[in-house]
């Protein structure tokens, strides 16, 4: 009887040891190769290897990742640092725990026929800008250039741009917001030649801000069990990102396998993954403090209406990545 009880106890203990910890990740946008590293980690079993059962929730125009996080609908979210820092200043205690993206993919894409050859030519033009937190880098850039955003011959007219390229195609704007890995290719697919375009990369203009970091609620970091889950999650996620960088086509197909909407195409996702790999290539997962300080300086430099009004405190931690990659 004792042997039987011992055997049952061993089996129960083994089952407990193998029980995976649940983690829910809320994406900033819809299922696409922008998040390829997470799908690669999921499909390659990297999360399983860390004892995690990961659910990836797609975002979209009606999804605010911060609200999902605050409401307990996710353990960790993907967000751009400008919107995360603005949310933190407004009372949402979000903290950056890892930074898979090293470089910014944000650009202004202009038709040359509209007479834009340099940022000096923006004056008097209409420029398409994304909002919902994505306008912050643009507003900071215009402030740096000393160009008002209320229109007029010496300013720019800001067109609130949807998440498409129609304003450029329909000649409603001289330039529009694009990402190197997404909307820029939509412009080309619409039949406009690369030779007819000029791109101004935020990265090249010295006003880039960090994109697609991982954020959690500050209070959860005081729980050792949660911290341990995040250490394992970040380690597996970065393994997924590095794999995706080396296997862009295969990673794109993994994204497609997880796209329940059927909206994405193989050609577009493969191109997107190849471009995204250029943005994550410089990151080891840890937040680079120089990049963080540049982002904060850009956001504070918004003239009379800065994105954030003071230096953030406690907005990031290196504890997770230090333990994930000792």
N, C-alpha and C positions, 0 to 999 in steps of 0.2 A: 504493500500500500504506500509506504514511504517513497519507494522508487517511482511509483506511478505519479504521486503528488509532485515529486521533484521534477519529473519529466514534463508534467503539465505546466509547472512554474517556469521552466526553461523556455518552453514554447511560447508562453504568454509574454515573457520578458523579450524574447526575440521579436515577437510581433510588435511590441511597443517600440523597440529600438528601430524597427523598420518603418514605423508610421511616419509619413512625410508631413512636414509643416506646410500649411497653406499660406501662400502669398498671392495677393491680387495687385497687379500693375495696371494703372490707368494711363493710357497713351494720350498724347496731346492732340492727336488727329486720327484720321481713319487708318485702317490697316493698309500699310504701304511700306516700301523698303526704307523709308526714313527710320523705321524701327526694326530693321532687319536683324540686328544682333540679338534681340530678345527672342524673335522667332527661331533663329538659328540655335540659340541655347535651349529652347523648348524642344525643337525637333531632333536635335542631336543628343538629347538626354543629359545635358550639362546640369540642368536643374535637378533632375532625378539623382544624379551623382552626388549632389549636395543635400539630398534628403528633403527636397522641396517639391511641393505640388503647386505650380504657378499657373494662375489664370491671367490672361492678357485681355484687358477690356479696351476695345476700340473707342476712339473719341470721335468728334465731329463738330459741326457748327453749333449744335445745341448742347454740347457737353463742356462744362467748365471743370477741368481737372482739380482745381483747388477746392471747389465745392464738393466734388466727389470724395476727395481726401478728408475734408472737414466733416463730412457726413458719415464717415466710416465705410464708404463703399469701396475703398482701396487702401492698401497698406503703403503704397509708394506710387508716385506719379512722375511722368515725364513732362517737363515744362521748360520754357525759355526763362533765363535768369531775370530779364527785365520785368516780366509779369510776375514772377515769383517774389522778387524783392518788393515790388509795388504792393502785392498782396500782403506781404509780411508787415510792411509799414502800416497797412490798413487794418491790421489785427489778426491776420491768418498766420499762425506760428509755424511756417514751413521752413525746412532746413535742407540745404543741399548736402547729400551724402556721397555723391559720385558725379563725375563729369565725363561721360563717354565721348562727347563731341569736343574736339579741340578748336576747330575753326568754324567760322560762320559761313553759311551758304546763301546769305541774303544779298540781293542785288536790286538796283534799279536798272531796268532794261528799256532802252529808248530807241525809237526809229530815227535813223540819221537824217531822214528827210524833214524831220521836225526842227532841225537846226540845233541839235544838242551834241556838242563835241567835248565839252568839259562841264564840271559843276557850275562854272560861271554862267553857262547858258540856261540854267534852270529858271532864272528870273523871268517872270512873265508867262511861264508855262504852267500847264495843269499836270500834276503828278498823281498817279494812282498809289494809294497807301492802304495797307491792311490795318484794321483796328482790332479791337478785343485784346489789347495788350501787345500787339505786334507793331503798333505805331511808334513805340517809344524810341527805338534806335533811329528811325527817320527823323523824328522831332529833334532829337539830340544832334543829329548831323546837320540839320538846317540851322540850328542855333549856333553850332560851331562855324558854319559858313557865314553867319550873320544875315541869313535870308528869312524874312518873315513868312509865315504860313497862312496869312489871311488874304492872299491875292494881291493884285496891283502890279504895276510894271516892275517894281523892284522886289516883289515877293513871288511866292508860288501859290497856286490854287490847289488845295488838297481835295482829291476825289476819293471818297470812301470806296475802296475797291473790294468787290466780292472776291472769293477765292477762285478766280478764273482770270483769263487774259483778255476778256472782251473789250475793256476800255482802249487797249492799244490797237486791236484789230478794227474796232469801229471808229477809230480816230477821236475818241473822247478825251484821251490823255496823250501827252508827248512821251511820257515814260510811265512804266508801271512797276510795282513790286513783283519780284520773282525770286525763286530759290534756284540755285545752281542745279539741283537734282530734280526739279519738278516743273514749275511753270515756264521756265526758259525753254524747255523742250516742247511745251505745248505751243509756244509761239512759233517755233520752227515747224512743228507738225501742221500748223495752220497755213504753211506755204510761204512764210517770210524767210528770206535767206540770212545766214549769219552775217554776210557782208553788208546787209542793210541795217544791222543793229549795232548799238554800242552799249556795253554793260559797265556799270559802276559797282564794283564789289565793296561792300561795307568793310570787309577785311583789308582791302587795299587802301581805302580812304582813311583808315585809322580810327574808325568809329564803330567797329564791330563789337557785339556783345555776345555773351555765351548763350548757346542754344542747347536744347534737349539734355538737360541735366536730370538727375534723379533726386526727388524731394520726398521727405516724410514729415510727419508732425513732430514737433520738438518734444512734446511730452512722452511720446512713445520711446524715445531714445534712452529714457531713464530705466526702461525695462530690459534687463540683461537678456531675456529670452528673445525679445524683439530685435535687439541689437545683433544677437547671434544670427538670427534669420537674415537680417540685412547684409551681414558680412558674407554669408553664403550666397545670397541672392546677387550681390554685386560681383563676387568672384566668378560665379557661373555666367552672369550677363556679359562681363568683359571677355570671358573665354568665347562666348558666342559672337561678340563683336569682332574679335581678332580672327575668328574662323570665317566670318562673313567677309572681312576685308580680303582674305586670301581666296575665297570661293564665291565671288559676287553673283554669278549666274545661279549657282545652286541655292544660295541664300534667297535670291529673288523668287525662286520657285517655291521655297518654304513659305514665303509671305503669301504668295498666291494660294497655296493650300489652306491658308488660314483666313482668306478673304471671303467671308460669308455672303457679301453683297454681290460678288461676281463682277464688280465694277472695274477692277484693275486688269490690265493686259500684260502679257508676258514681255513684250518689247519695252513697254514703258517702265516696268518694274526692274528689268535688267539694267536699263540705262540709269535708273534712279539709284540702284544699289551700287553701281560703279562710281557714281558721283558722291554718294554718301560716304563710301569707303575713304575718300580723300579727306573728308572732314573729321572722321574718327581716327585716322591713321596716326596722328600725333599724340593720342591720349593713352595713358596706362590705367585710366579709370579714376585717378586722383585729381581733385580740383587743383589747377595751377594757380597759386595765389597772385601771380602777376596778371594772369588773365582775369581773375576775379576783380582785382583792383582797377584794371582798365575798364571793365564793365561798369563798376560803381562810379568811376570818374565820368564816364560817358553819360550815365543816367543823371548824375548830379549836375551836369553841364547843360541842362535844358533851359538856360536863360531864366525868364521870369516864371516859367511853369515847368520846373524839373520833374522828372518821373518819380524820384524820391527826394525828400527834403533834407535828409541827413544820412551820415554814414550808418549802414546797418550794423546791428550787433547780434551776434549769435546766428547769423544767416547761413553758416556752413559749419560742417565738422569734417575733420580728416580722420576721425577715430575709426570709421567703418573701413575705409580703404587702407589705413595703416594695418588693420588686423587682417584684411582680406589679402593683402600683398605685403607681408612682412619682409 
